Amino acid sequence: LEETETLMDQVEGETDLAKLFPAAREARAAPKGRARRQLPRGVVEVSLPLGYSGYAGKSAEGNEIVTFRIGRGSDFWFHAADYPGCHVVVKNPERLESLPRQVEIAAALHAARFSGAPPGNRLAVSTTQCKHLRKIKGEKGRVMMASARTVLVDLPASG
């Protein structure tokens, strides 16, 4: 009983918790925040204003991943009309009916820059929500869309 009382006095007087719980050192620290997700091959992150997240495909395979695996129903999709090029998806976690104009223009401009369109022209960029897109069977990276609208952007001249 005396040993137990002595041990209790030592425990109560100890200020270094590591001495009291040596196994705690081996325990892994809880991760801070969310781990950054590695993007699939052929997909890049797009810098957008107002804190919006965007992703773009760099190839037909990347476009398919962006459009059908990363994009969800209410997310917004952009592609330069009448030219081959990247698909851009803007995440829409609040499920807004439309994006702020500033974000819409930035996403459309990214899609236009990475299309086959010649620089220095005004370009039509198609946009719709991902829920209005359907895959064309057998044609990687190609889609059919409904409820699309057009955003006009000025593609800067190279130089």
Salt bridges, closest charged atoms under 4 A:
GLU45 OE1 - ARG36 NH2 2.77
GLU64 OE2 - LYS135 NZ 3.23
ASP75 OD2 - LYS91 NZ 2.71
GLU104 OE1 - ARG101 NH1 2.70
GLU104 OE2 - ARG149 NH2 2.13
GLU139 OE1 - ARG142 NH1 2.74
ASP154 OD1 - ARG122 NE 2.88
